[in-house]
């Protein structure tokens, strides 16, 4: 996804959008770690990433990826912010 672009947030496929979000960054996990680690202990980074993905632990996150035959490091990490309805008019 292109940084700076906005996209619709929809409650389901084919449903009317409820707001928009703006892409802040789009990079693979290694790129993200290199950009954000800044002296952060690897275990702390892993825990934060797991929590952002909705898991209590890194092990739980990795187990999910193994069960679904996904390579965590190959997937892209997209950060975004919600855009208010007022800002949507300027899109």
N, C-alpha and C positions, 0 to 999 in steps of 0.2 A: 504494500500500500504506500502511496506517495505521502511523504510528510507534508503537513499543511492542508491536505484535502479533508473534506468532511464526508461522512457517510450516514445513512439513515439507521436508526435503532428501531427495530420493529418487534412487537411482542410475539410474532410468529410469521411463518412463510405466507406471503400474500396479504399480510395485515398492514393496515395504515401505519406509517411511522409515528412514533410518539415524541421523538426528538432527534437531534443529530449529534454526532461526535466528531471531533477533530483529531487527526493523527498527529501525535507528537514525535514518535519514533517508530521505526520498523527495521529490525535487525535480528540476525540469528543470535543464539544465546552466547556464543563466544565473543561476537562483536560487542554485545551488551556488557558482558563481564569486563572486557578490556576497557570499555569506556567508563564504566561506573565503579569499578572495584576501588580505585584510589586508596589503597591501603586497607580496604575492608578484608577481614578474615574470611576465607573461603566458606567456612561453615556458617557464618552469619549471612553471607550472600545467598547461600543455598536455602537457608531457613526462610529468608524474606521472599525469595522466588517461589518457594513451595506455598507459603501463605497467600501470596498474590494470585496463585493458581487455584486457591480454595482447598489446600491440603494442610494438615497439621504438621507434617514433617516432609523432609526431603525424600526419605525412604518411601513414604506413601505416594509421593508424586512419581518417583521412579518406578514403583510397582505398577501404577496405572499405565505408564508408557510401555512397560514390558508386556503387560496383559493385552494391550492394543497394538503391539508390534510397531511402535513408533520410536524413532530415534530423537530423543530430546534435543540434542545439539543441532539437528537438521531443521528443526521447526523455527519459525520466526516469532519474535516477541514484539507485539504491537502495543504501544502505550498510547492512550488517547484521553481526552477530556470531553466531558459533555458540553454541548453548546446550548446556551439558553434559547428559548423561543424568539426572543428579541434579536439575537445575533443571527438566527436562522434566516431572517428576512434579508440580510445582507449577503447571503450565500450566492 
